[in-house]
Amino acid sequence: MVLGTLLWADLSNRFIWILMGTTLAFGLIGFYDDYLKLVVGNSKGVGGARTSIWRSVVGLAAGQ
């Protein structure tokens, strides 16, 4: 997605950068959760409440 966006999107549009940053941040949150579950062996991962808090922080930062 990032490669396609960098190739064909209007990079002078700030909303493109906000969308890419938000998508990457959500992806990193999901990756970290899966990492904790699969590699570390923590069956809960990040946890539902913490995941919601971090997604809210990213969403509020994108909305500013």
CHARMM-style PDB file with segment names, atoms N, HN, CA, C and O in Angstrom:
ATOM      1  N   MET     1       0.819  -1.181   0.000  1.00  0.00      PROA
ATOM      2  CA  MET     1       0.000   0.000   0.000  1.00  0.00      PROA
ATOM      3  C   MET     1       0.869   1.254   0.000  1.00  0.00      PROA
ATOM      4  O   MET     1       0.604   2.206  -0.734  1.00  0.00      PROA
ATOM      5  N   VAL     2       1.898   1.243   0.822  1.00  0.00      PROA
ATOM      6  HN  VAL     2       2.114   0.470   1.418  1.00  0.00      PROA
ATOM      7  CA  VAL     2       2.769   2.416   0.904  1.00  0.00      PROA
ATOM      8  C   VAL     2       3.469   2.643  -0.422  1.00  0.00      PROA
ATOM      9  O   VAL     2       3.574   3.780  -0.881  1.00  0.00      PROA
ATOM     10  N   LEU     3       3.950   1.573  -1.043  1.00  0.00      PROA
ATOM     11  HN  LEU     3       3.864   0.649  -0.671  1.00  0.00      PROA
ATOM     12  CA  LEU     3       4.642   1.709  -2.327  1.00  0.00      PROA
ATOM     13  C   LEU     3       3.710   2.261  -3.400  1.00  0.00      PROA
ATOM     14  O   LEU     3       4.089   3.157  -4.153  1.00  0.00      PROA
ATOM     15  N   GLY     4       2.500   1.731  -3.471  1.00  0.00      PROA
ATOM     16  HN  GLY     4       2.192   1.002  -2.859  1.00  0.00      PROA
ATOM     17  CA  GLY     4       1.525   2.238  -4.436  1.00  0.00      PROA
ATOM     18  C   GLY     4       1.168   3.691  -4.183  1.00  0.00      PROA
ATOM     19  O   GLY     4       1.010   4.467  -5.126  1.00  0.00      PROA
ATOM     20  N   THR     5       1.043   4.057  -2.948  1.00  0.00      PROA
ATOM     21  HN  THR     5       1.172   3.427  -2.182  1.00  0.00      PROA
ATOM     22  CA  THR     5       0.740   5.444  -2.604  1.00  0.00      PROA
ATOM     23  C   THR     5       1.886   6.357  -2.989  1.00  0.00      PROA
ATOM     24  O   THR     5       1.666   7.435  -3.540  1.00  0.00      PROA
ATOM     25  N   LEU     6       3.110   5.932  -2.703  1.00  0.00      PROA
ATOM     26  HN  LEU     6       3.288   5.056  -2.255  1.00  0.00      PROA
ATOM     27  CA  LEU     6       4.268   6.755  -3.048  1.00  0.00      PROA
ATOM     28  C   LEU     6       4.429   6.900  -4.558  1.00  0.00      PROA
ATOM     29  O   LEU     6       4.913   7.924  -5.040  1.00  0.00      PROA
ATOM     30  N   LEU     7       4.023   5.879  -5.296  1.00  0.00      PROA
ATOM     31  HN  LEU     7       3.629   5.048  -4.905  1.00  0.00      PROA
ATOM     32  CA  LEU     7       4.170   5.941  -6.749  1.00  0.00      PROA
ATOM     33  C   LEU     7       3.090   6.778  -7.422  1.00  0.00      PROA
ATOM     34  O   LEU     7       3.388   7.524  -8.354  1.00  0.00      PROA
ATOM     35  N   TRP     8       1.847   6.672  -6.973  1.00  0.00      PROA
ATOM     36  HN  TRP     8       1.604   6.066  -6.216  1.00  0.00      PROA
ATOM     37  CA  TRP     8       0.753   7.262  -7.733  1.00  0.00      PROA
ATOM     38  C   TRP     8      -0.058   8.339  -7.025  1.00  0.00      PROA
ATOM     39  O   TRP     8      -0.930   8.940  -7.653  1.00  0.00      PROA
ATOM     40  N   ALA     9       0.180   8.600  -5.790  1.00  0.00      PROA
ATOM     41  HN  ALA     9       0.888   8.112  -5.280  1.00  0.00      PROA
ATOM     42  CA  ALA     9      -0.612   9.615  -5.082  1.00  0.00      PROA
ATOM     43  C   ALA     9       0.034  10.988  -5.234  1.00  0.00      PROA
ATOM     44  O   ALA     9       1.217  11.115  -5.552  1.00  0.00      PROA
ATOM     45  N   ASP    10      -0.771  11.991  -4.998  1.00  0.00      PROA
ATOM     46  HN  ASP    10      -1.732  11.887  -4.739  1.00  0.00      PROA
ATOM     47  CA  ASP    10      -0.287  13.372  -5.002  1.00  0.00      PROA
ATOM     48  C   ASP    10       0.378  13.627  -3.648  1.00  0.00      PROA
ATOM     49  O   ASP    10      -0.299  13.874  -2.649  1.00  0.00      PROA
ATOM     50  N   LEU    11       1.703  13.563  -3.629  1.00  0.00      PROA
ATOM     51  HN  LEU    11       2.252  13.362  -4.440  1.00  0.00      PROA
ATOM     52  CA  LEU    11       2.432  13.647  -2.358  1.00  0.00      PROA
ATOM     53  C   LEU    11       2.475  15.051  -1.788  1.00  0.00      PROA
ATOM     54  O   LEU    11       2.963  15.251  -0.676  1.00  0.00      PROA
ATOM     55  N   SER    12       1.980  16.012  -2.521  1.00  0.00      PROA
ATOM     56  HN  SER    12       1.584  15.849  -3.425  1.00  0.00      PROA
ATOM     57  CA  SER    12       1.905  17.360  -1.962  1.00  0.00      PROA
ATOM     58  C   SER    12       0.639  17.543  -1.117  1.00  0.00      PROA
ATOM     59  O   SER    12       0.484  18.558  -0.437  1.00  0.00      PROA
ATOM     60  N   ASN    13      -0.249  16.575  -1.161  1.00  0.00      PROA
ATOM     61  HN  ASN    13      -0.124  15.751  -1.714  1.00  0.00      PROA
ATOM     62  CA  ASN    13      -1.481  16.613  -0.382  1.00  0.00      PROA
ATOM     63  C   ASN    13      -1.187  16.086   1.024  1.00  0.00      PROA
ATOM     64  O   ASN    13      -0.742  14.949   1.175  1.00  0.00      PROA
ATOM     65  N   ARG    14      -1.428  16.885   2.030  1.00  0.00      PROA
ATOM     66  HN  ARG    14      -1.790  17.809   1.907  1.00  0.00      PROA
ATOM     67  CA  ARG    14      -1.108  16.481   3.401  1.00  0.00      PROA
ATOM     68  C   ARG    14      -1.984  15.348   3.901  1.00  0.00      PROA
ATOM     69  O   ARG    14      -1.579  14.607   4.797  1.00  0.00      PROA
ATOM     70  N   PHE    15      -3.172  15.201   3.343  1.00  0.00      PROA
ATOM     71  HN  PHE    15      -3.501  15.803   2.616  1.00  0.00      PROA
ATOM     72  CA  PHE    15      -4.060  14.124   3.773  1.00  0.00      PROA
ATOM     73  C   PHE    15      -3.523  12.757   3.376  1.00  0.00      PROA
ATOM     74  O   PHE    15      -3.791  11.767   4.057  1.00  0.00      PROA
ATOM     75  N   ILE    16      -2.776  12.691   2.296  1.00  0.00      PROA
ATOM     76  HN  ILE    16      -2.558  13.495   1.743  1.00  0.00      PROA
ATOM     77  CA  ILE    16      -2.125  11.445   1.896  1.00  0.00      PROA
ATOM     78  C   ILE    16      -1.124  11.022   2.966  1.00  0.00      PROA
ATOM     79  O   ILE    16      -1.070   9.852   3.345  1.00  0.00      PROA
ATOM     80  N   TRP    17      -0.333  11.977   3.453  1.00  0.00      PROA
ATOM     81  HN  TRP    17      -0.377  12.927   3.145  1.00  0.00      PROA
ATOM     82  CA  TRP    17       0.653  11.684   4.491  1.00  0.00      PROA
ATOM     83  C   TRP    17      -0.006  11.305   5.803  1.00  0.00      PROA
ATOM     84  O   TRP    17       0.492  10.431   6.511  1.00  0.00      PROA
ATOM     85  N   ILE    18      -1.119  11.946   6.141  1.00  0.00      PROA
ATOM     86  HN  ILE    18      -1.524  12.657   5.565  1.00  0.00      PROA
ATOM     87  CA  ILE    18      -1.851  11.594   7.360  1.00  0.00      PROA
ATOM     88  C   ILE    18      -2.393  10.172   7.242  1.00  0.00      PROA
ATOM     89  O   ILE    18      -2.300   9.387   8.186  1.00  0.00      PROA
ATOM     90  N   LEU    19      -2.950   9.848   6.100  1.00  0.00      PROA
ATOM     91  HN  LEU    19      -3.026  10.485   5.333  1.00  0.00      PROA
ATOM     92  CA  LEU    19      -3.486   8.502   5.873  1.00  0.00      PROA
ATOM     93  C   LEU    19      -2.382   7.455   5.949  1.00  0.00      PROA
ATOM     94  O   LEU    19      -2.564   6.413   6.578  1.00  0.00      PROA
ATOM     95  N   MET    20      -1.252   7.714   5.324  1.00  0.00      PROA
ATOM     96  HN  MET    20      -1.105   8.561   4.812  1.00  0.00      PROA
ATOM     97  CA  MET    20      -0.150   6.750   5.373  1.00  0.00      PROA
ATOM     98  C   MET    20       0.392   6.584   6.791  1.00  0.00      PROA
ATOM     99  O   MET    20       0.669   5.466   7.225  1.00  0.00      PROA
ATOM    100  N   GLY    21       0.542   7.688   7.505  1.00  0.00      PROA
ATOM    101  HN  GLY    21       0.317   8.596   7.153  1.00  0.00      PROA
ATOM    102  CA  GLY    21       1.033   7.606   8.880  1.00  0.00      PROA
ATOM    103  C   GLY    21       0.090   6.845   9.786  1.00  0.00      PROA
ATOM    104  O   GLY    21       0.523   6.034  10.605  1.00  0.00      PROA
ATOM    105  N   THR    22      -1.195   7.105   9.641  1.00  0.00      PROA
ATOM    106  HN  THR    22      -1.547   7.764   8.976  1.00  0.00      PROA
ATOM    107  CA  THR    22      -2.195   6.417  10.452  1.00  0.00      PROA
ATOM    108  C   THR    22      -2.221   4.925  10.138  1.00  0.00      PROA
ATOM    109  O   THR    22      -2.288   4.094  11.044  1.00  0.00      PROA
ATOM    110  N   THR    23      -2.170   4.595   8.866  1.00  0.00      PROA
ATOM    111  HN  THR    23      -2.116   5.270   8.130  1.00  0.00      PROA
ATOM    112  CA  THR    23      -2.178   3.192   8.464  1.00  0.00      PROA
ATOM    113  C   THR    23      -0.941   2.466   8.980  1.00  0.00      PROA
ATOM    114  O   THR    23      -1.042   1.348   9.484  1.00  0.00      PROA
ATOM    115  N   LEU    24       0.215   3.091   8.858  1.00  0.00      PROA
ATOM    116  HN  LEU    24       0.297   4.000   8.449  1.00  0.00      PROA
ATOM    117  CA  LEU    24       1.444   2.468   9.354  1.00  0.00      PROA
ATOM    118  C   LEU    24       1.425   2.323  10.875  1.00  0.00      PROA
ATOM    119  O   LEU    24       1.891   1.314  11.404  1.00  0.00      PROA
ATOM    120  N   ALA    25       0.896   3.314  11.578  1.00  0.00      PROA
ATOM    121  HN  ALA    25       0.518   4.134  11.149  1.00  0.00      PROA
ATOM    122  CA  ALA    25       0.823   3.229  13.040  1.00  0.00      PROA
ATOM    123  C   ALA    25      -0.108   2.095  13.467  1.00  0.00      PROA
ATOM    124  O   ALA    25       0.217   1.344  14.387  1.00  0.00      PROA
ATOM    125  N   PHE    26      -1.259   1.963  12.812  1.00  0.00      PROA
ATOM    126  HN  PHE    26      -1.523   2.572  12.065  1.00  0.00      PROA
ATOM    127  CA  PHE    26      -2.168   0.869  13.140  1.00  0.00      PROA
ATOM    128  C   PHE    26      -1.516  -0.469  12.827  1.00  0.00      PROA
ATOM    129  O   PHE    26      -1.678  -1.433  13.575  1.00  0.00      PROA
ATOM    130  N   GLY    27      -0.782  -0.531  11.728  1.00  0.00      PROA
ATOM    131  HN  GLY    27      -0.650   0.252  11.120  1.00  0.00      PROA
ATOM    132  CA  GLY    27      -0.068  -1.754  11.385  1.00  0.00      PROA
ATOM    133  C   GLY    27       0.989  -2.120  12.412  1.00  0.00      PROA
ATOM    134  O   GLY    27       1.156  -3.293  12.746  1.00  0.00      PROA
ATOM    135  N   LEU    28       1.708  -1.112  12.916  1.00  0.00      PROA
ATOM    136  HN  LEU    28       1.573  -0.159  12.644  1.00  0.00      PROA
ATOM    137  CA  LEU    28       2.716  -1.368  13.943  1.00  0.00      PROA
ATOM    138  C   LEU    28       2.095  -1.851  15.249  1.00  0.00      PROA
ATOM    139  O   LEU    28       2.651  -2.716  15.926  1.00  0.00      PROA
ATOM    140  N   ILE    29       0.950  -1.294  15.596  1.00  0.00      PROA
ATOM    141  HN  ILE    29       0.498  -0.592  15.047  1.00  0.00      PROA
ATOM    142  CA  ILE    29       0.246  -1.751  16.801  1.00  0.00      PROA
ATOM    143  C   ILE    29      -0.151  -3.217  16.643  1.00  0.00      PROA
ATOM    144  O   ILE    29       0.036  -4.015  17.562  1.00  0.00      PROA
ATOM    145  N   GLY    30      -0.691  -3.567  15.493  1.00  0.00      PROA
ATOM    146  HN  GLY    30      -0.842  -2.919  14.746  1.00  0.00      PROA
ATOM    147  CA  GLY    30      -1.071  -4.955  15.233  1.00  0.00      PROA
ATOM    148  C   GLY    30       0.126  -5.885  15.183  1.00  0.00      PROA
ATOM    149  O   GLY    30       0.067  -7.008  15.684  1.00  0.00      PROA
ATOM    150  N   PHE    31       1.224  -5.417  14.574  1.00  0.00      PROA
ATOM    151  HN  PHE    31       1.272  -4.504  14.167  1.00  0.00      PROA
ATOM    152  CA  PHE    31       2.429  -6.223  14.514  1.00  0.00      PROA
ATOM    153  C   PHE    31       2.978  -6.497  15.911  1.00  0.00      PROA
ATOM    154  O   PHE    31       3.356  -7.627  16.220  1.00  0.00      PROA
ATOM    155  N   TYR    32       3.021  -5.487  16.740  1.00  0.00      PROA
ATOM    156  HN  TYR    32       2.714  -4.569  16.490  1.00  0.00      PROA
ATOM    157  CA  TYR    32       3.531  -5.656  18.105  1.00  0.00      PROA
ATOM    158  C   TYR    32       2.645  -6.620  18.897  1.00  0.00      PROA
ATOM    159  O   TYR    32       3.151  -7.431  19.672  1.00  0.00      PROA
ATOM    160  N   ASP    33       1.346  -6.535  18.710  1.00  0.00      PROA
ATOM    161  HN  ASP    33       0.935  -5.876  18.081  1.00  0.00      PROA
ATOM    162  CA  ASP    33       0.420  -7.438  19.386  1.00  0.00      PROA
ATOM    163  C   ASP    33       0.676  -8.875  18.947  1.00  0.00      PROA
ATOM    164  O   ASP    33       0.755  -9.776  19.782  1.00  0.00      PROA
ATOM    165  N   ASP    34       0.805  -9.092  17.646  1.00  0.00      PROA
ATOM    166  HN  ASP    34       0.741  -8.361  16.967  1.00  0.00      PROA
ATOM    167  CA  ASP    34       1.089 -10.437  17.138  1.00  0.00      PROA
ATOM    168  C   ASP    34       2.458 -10.930  17.592  1.00  0.00      PROA
ATOM    169  O   ASP    34       2.620 -12.111  17.897  1.00  0.00      PROA
ATOM    170  N   TYR    35       3.435 -10.043  17.639  1.00  0.00      PROA
ATOM    171  HN  TYR    35       3.303  -9.083  17.391  1.00  0.00      PROA
ATOM    172  CA  TYR    35       4.771 -10.411  18.103  1.00  0.00      PROA
ATOM    173  C   TYR    35       4.726 -10.912  19.544  1.00  0.00      PROA
ATOM    174  O   TYR    35       5.321 -11.936  19.879  1.00  0.00      PROA
ATOM    175  N   LEU    36       4.019 -10.182  20.377  1.00  0.00      PROA
ATOM    176  HN  LEU    36       3.536  -9.350  20.105  1.00  0.00      PROA
ATOM    177  CA  LEU    36       3.910 -10.611  21.773  1.00  0.00      PROA
ATOM    178  C   LEU    36       3.217 -11.967  21.884  1.00  0.00      PROA
ATOM    179  O   LEU    36       3.602 -12.791  22.713  1.00  0.00      PROA
ATOM    180  N   LYS    37       2.214 -12.201  21.067  1.00  0.00      PROA
ATOM    181  HN  LYS    37       1.901 -11.532  20.394  1.00  0.00      PROA
ATOM    182  CA  LYS    37       1.475 -13.455  21.135  1.00  0.00      PROA
ATOM    183  C   LYS    37       2.284 -14.625  20.598  1.00  0.00      PROA
ATOM    184  O   LYS    37       2.304 -15.694  21.208  1.00  0.00      PROA
ATOM    185  N   LEU    38       2.950 -14.438  19.465  1.00  0.00      PROA
ATOM    186  HN  LEU    38       2.933 -13.570  18.969  1.00  0.00      PROA
ATOM    187  CA  LEU    38       3.592 -15.563  18.801  1.00  0.00      PROA
ATOM    188  C   LEU    38       5.037 -15.790  19.218  1.00  0.00      PROA
ATOM    189  O   LEU    38       5.448 -16.936  19.403  1.00  0.00      PROA
ATOM    190  N   VAL    39       5.807 -14.740  19.370  1.00  0.00      PROA
ATOM    191  HN  VAL    39       5.474 -13.809  19.220  1.00  0.00      PROA
ATOM    192  CA  VAL    39       7.232 -14.900  19.656  1.00  0.00      PROA
ATOM    193  C   VAL    39       7.499 -14.943  21.154  1.00  0.00      PROA
ATOM    194  O   VAL    39       8.206 -15.827  21.639  1.00  0.00      PROA
ATOM    195  N   VAL    40       6.941 -14.003  21.874  1.00  0.00      PROA
ATOM    196  HN  VAL    40       6.367 -13.286  21.480  1.00  0.00      PROA
ATOM    197  CA  VAL    40       7.188 -13.918  23.309  1.00  0.00      PROA
ATOM    198  C   VAL    40       6.388 -14.976  24.068  1.00  0.00      PROA
ATOM    199  O   VAL    40       6.821 -15.457  25.115  1.00  0.00      PROA
ATOM    200  N   GLY    41       5.229 -15.332  23.539  1.00  0.00      PROA
ATOM    201  HN  GLY    41       4.877 -14.941  22.688  1.00  0.00      PROA
ATOM    202  CA  GLY    41       4.410 -16.343  24.196  1.00  0.00      PROA
ATOM    203  C   GLY    41       3.390 -15.782  25.151  1.00  0.00      PROA
ATOM    204  O   GLY    41       2.788 -16.529  25.921  1.00  0.00      PROA
ATOM    205  N   ASN    42       3.183 -14.483  25.119  1.00  0.00      PROA
ATOM    206  HN  ASN    42       3.673 -13.876  24.493  1.00  0.00      PROA
ATOM    207  CA  ASN    42       2.175 -13.846  25.958  1.00  0.00      PROA
ATOM    208  C   ASN    42       0.821 -14.020  25.277  1.00  0.00      PROA
ATOM    209  O   ASN    42       0.568 -13.411  24.237  1.00  0.00      PROA
ATOM    210  N   SER    43      -0.045 -14.840  25.850  1.00  0.00      PROA
ATOM    211  HN  SER    43       0.161 -15.335  26.695  1.00  0.00      PROA
ATOM    212  CA  SER    43      -1.309 -15.169  25.181  1.00  0.00      PROA
ATOM    213  C   SER    43      -2.250 -13.980  25.062  1.00  0.00      PROA
ATOM    214  O   SER    43      -3.130 -13.977  24.201  1.00  0.00      PROA
ATOM    215  N   LYS    44      -2.081 -12.970  25.909  1.00  0.00      PROA
ATOM    216  HN  LYS    44      -1.366 -12.972  26.608  1.00  0.00      PROA
ATOM    217  CA  LYS    44      -2.949 -11.796  25.837  1.00  0.00      PROA
ATOM    218  C   LYS    44      -2.458 -10.759  24.841  1.00  0.00      PROA
ATOM    219  O   LYS    44      -3.241  -9.925  24.387  1.00  0.00      PROA
ATOM    220  N   GLY    45      -1.180 -10.793  24.494  1.00  0.00      PROA
ATOM    221  HN  GLY    45      -0.544 -11.470  24.863  1.00  0.00      PROA
ATOM    222  CA  GLY    45      -0.642  -9.780  23.597  1.00  0.00      PROA
ATOM    223  C   GLY    45      -0.600  -8.437  24.289  1.00  0.00      PROA
ATOM    224  O   GLY    45      -0.239  -8.352  25.462  1.00  0.00      PROA
ATOM    225  N   VAL    46      -0.962  -7.397  23.582  1.00  0.00      PROA
ATOM    226  HN  VAL    46      -1.255  -7.466  22.629  1.00  0.00      PROA
ATOM    227  CA  VAL    46      -0.968  -6.057  24.165  1.00  0.00      PROA
ATOM    228  C   VAL    46      -2.148  -5.907  25.112  1.00  0.00      PROA
ATOM    229  O   VAL    46      -2.042  -5.219  26.128  1.00  0.00      PROA
ATOM    230  N   GLY    47      -3.239  -6.522  24.803  1.00  0.00      PROA
ATOM    231  HN  GLY    47      -3.325  -7.081  23.979  1.00  0.00      PROA
ATOM    232  CA  GLY    47      -4.446  -6.397  25.618  1.00  0.00      PROA
ATOM    233  C   GLY    47      -5.433  -5.463  24.954  1.00  0.00      PROA
ATOM    234  O   GLY    47      -5.055  -4.505  24.281  1.00  0.00      PROA
ATOM    235  N   GLY    48      -6.683  -5.753  25.151  1.00  0.00      PROA
ATOM    236  HN  GLY    48      -6.991  -6.531  25.698  1.00  0.00      PROA
ATOM    237  CA  GLY    48      -7.732  -4.991  24.484  1.00  0.00      PROA
ATOM    238  C   GLY    48      -7.783  -3.528  24.873  1.00  0.00      PROA
ATOM    239  O   GLY    48      -7.961  -2.658  24.020  1.00  0.00      PROA
ATOM    240  N   ALA    49      -7.629  -3.258  26.149  1.00  0.00      PROA
ATOM    241  HN  ALA    49      -7.485  -3.965  26.842  1.00  0.00      PROA
ATOM    242  CA  ALA    49      -7.709  -1.869  26.613  1.00  0.00      PROA
ATOM    243  C   ALA    49      -6.532  -1.042  26.096  1.00  0.00      PROA
ATOM    244  O   ALA    49      -6.714   0.081  25.625  1.00  0.00      PROA
ATOM    245  N   ARG    50      -5.329  -1.601  26.186  1.00  0.00      PROA
ATOM    246  HN  ARG    50      -5.181  -2.513  26.569  1.00  0.00      PROA
ATOM    247  CA  ARG    50      -4.154  -0.869  25.700  1.00  0.00      PROA
ATOM    248  C   ARG    50      -4.199  -0.675  24.197  1.00  0.00      PROA
ATOM    249  O   ARG    50      -3.815   0.380  23.691  1.00  0.00      PROA
ATOM    250  N   THR    51      -4.669  -1.690  23.480  1.00  0.00      PROA
ATOM    251  HN  THR    51      -4.981  -2.546  23.890  1.00  0.00      PROA
ATOM    252  CA  THR    51      -4.804  -1.547  22.031  1.00  0.00      PROA
ATOM    253  C   THR    51      -5.775  -0.423  21.696  1.00  0.00      PROA
ATOM    254  O   THR    51      -5.506   0.393  20.814  1.00  0.00      PROA
ATOM    255  N   SER    52      -6.883  -0.380  22.387  1.00  0.00      PROA
ATOM    256  HN  SER    52      -7.102  -1.042  23.104  1.00  0.00      PROA
ATOM    257  CA  SER    52      -7.866   0.678  22.147  1.00  0.00      PROA
ATOM    258  C   SER    52      -7.310   2.051  22.489  1.00  0.00      PROA
ATOM    259  O   SER    52      -7.565   3.027  21.783  1.00  0.00      PROA
ATOM    260  N   ILE    53      -6.555   2.119  23.568  1.00  0.00      PROA
ATOM    261  HN  ILE    53      -6.348   1.326  24.141  1.00  0.00      PROA
ATOM    262  CA  ILE    53      -5.961   3.407  23.953  1.00  0.00      PROA
ATOM    263  C   ILE    53      -4.988   3.888  22.880  1.00  0.00      PROA
ATOM    264  O   ILE    53      -5.043   5.045  22.465  1.00  0.00      PROA
ATOM    265  N   TRP    54      -4.084   2.992  22.424  1.00  0.00      PROA
ATOM    266  HN  TRP    54      -4.039   2.051  22.761  1.00  0.00      PROA
ATOM    267  CA  TRP    54      -3.111   3.395  21.410  1.00  0.00      PROA
ATOM    268  C   TRP    54      -3.777   3.746  20.085  1.00  0.00      PROA
ATOM    269  O   TRP    54      -3.348   4.680  19.408  1.00  0.00      PROA
ATOM    270  N   ARG    55      -4.820   3.009  19.707  1.00  0.00      PROA
ATOM    271  HN  ARG    55      -5.168   2.250  20.257  1.00  0.00      PROA
ATOM    272  CA  ARG    55      -5.542   3.355  18.476  1.00  0.00      PROA
ATOM    273  C   ARG    55      -6.240   4.696  18.626  1.00  0.00      PROA
ATOM    274  O   ARG    55      -6.305   5.470  17.671  1.00  0.00      PROA
ATOM    275  N   SER    56      -6.761   4.979  19.805  1.00  0.00      PROA
ATOM    276  HN  SER    56      -6.709   4.351  20.581  1.00  0.00      PROA
ATOM    277  CA  SER    56      -7.389   6.272  20.048  1.00  0.00      PROA
ATOM    278  C   SER    56      -6.367   7.405  19.979  1.00  0.00      PROA
ATOM    279  O   SER    56      -6.646   8.469  19.426  1.00  0.00      PROA
ATOM    280  N   VAL    57      -5.187   7.170  20.541  1.00  0.00      PROA
ATOM    281  HN  VAL    57      -4.961   6.305  20.990  1.00  0.00      PROA
ATOM    282  CA  VAL    57      -4.129   8.184  20.482  1.00  0.00      PROA
ATOM    283  C   VAL    57      -3.747   8.471  19.032  1.00  0.00      PROA
ATOM    284  O   VAL    57      -3.608   9.630  18.639  1.00  0.00      PROA
ATOM    285  N   VAL    58      -3.578   7.418  18.242  1.00  0.00      PROA
ATOM    286  HN  VAL    58      -3.690   6.477  18.561  1.00  0.00      PROA
ATOM    287  CA  VAL    58      -3.226   7.603  16.835  1.00  0.00      PROA
ATOM    288  C   VAL    58      -4.358   8.315  16.096  1.00  0.00      PROA
ATOM    289  O   VAL    58      -4.108   9.223  15.303  1.00  0.00      PROA
ATOM    290  N   GLY    59      -5.587   7.912  16.350  1.00  0.00      PROA
ATOM    291  HN  GLY    59      -5.791   7.175  16.994  1.00  0.00      PROA
ATOM    292  CA  GLY    59      -6.723   8.562  15.700  1.00  0.00      PROA
ATOM    293  C   GLY    59      -6.870  10.022  16.064  1.00  0.00      PROA
ATOM    294  O   GLY    59      -7.158  10.857  15.206  1.00  0.00      PROA
ATOM    295  N   LEU    60      -6.674  10.330  17.326  1.00  0.00      PROA
ATOM    296  HN  LEU    60      -6.439   9.652  18.023  1.00  0.00      PROA
ATOM    297  CA  LEU    60      -6.771  11.737  17.751  1.00  0.00      PROA
ATOM    298  C   LEU    60      -5.624  12.562  17.180  1.00  0.00      PROA
ATOM    299  O   LEU    60      -5.814  13.719  16.806  1.00  0.00      PROA
ATOM    300  N   ALA    61      -4.439  11.969  17.114  1.00  0.00      PROA
ATOM    301  HN  ALA    61      -4.285  11.029  17.418  1.00  0.00      PROA
ATOM    302  CA  ALA    61      -3.305  12.686  16.512  1.00  0.00      PROA
ATOM    303  C   ALA    61      -3.553  12.921  15.024  1.00  0.00      PROA
ATOM    304  O   ALA    61      -3.182  13.972  14.500  1.00  0.00      PROA
ATOM    305  N   ALA    62      -4.162  11.979  14.346  1.00  0.00      PROA
ATOM    306  HN  ALA    62      -4.463  11.126  14.771  1.00  0.00      PROA
ATOM    307  CA  ALA    62      -4.462  12.154  12.918  1.00  0.00      PROA
ATOM    308  C   ALA    62      -5.540  13.205  12.710  1.00  0.00      PROA
ATOM    309  O   ALA    62      -5.562  13.893  11.689  1.00  0.00      PROA
ATOM    310  N   GLY    63      -6.431  13.324  13.682  1.00  0.00      PROA
ATOM    311  HN  GLY    63      -6.413  12.765  14.511  1.00  0.00      PROA
ATOM    312  CA  GLY    63      -7.522  14.284  13.560  1.00  0.00      PROA
ATOM    313  C   GLY    63      -7.121  15.730  13.846  1.00  0.00      PROA
ATOM    314  O   GLY    63      -7.880  16.653  13.549  1.00  0.00      PROA
ATOM    315  N   GLN    64      -5.960  15.929  14.409  1.00  0.00      PROA
ATOM    316  HN  GLN    64      -5.343  15.180  14.651  1.00  0.00      PROA
ATOM    317  CA  GLN    64      -5.530  17.284  14.737  1.00  0.00      PROA
ATOM    318  C   GLN    64      -5.127  18.030  13.546  1.00  0.00      PROA
ATOM    319  OT1 GLN    64      -4.736  19.193  13.648  1.00  0.00      PROA
TER     320      GLN     64
END
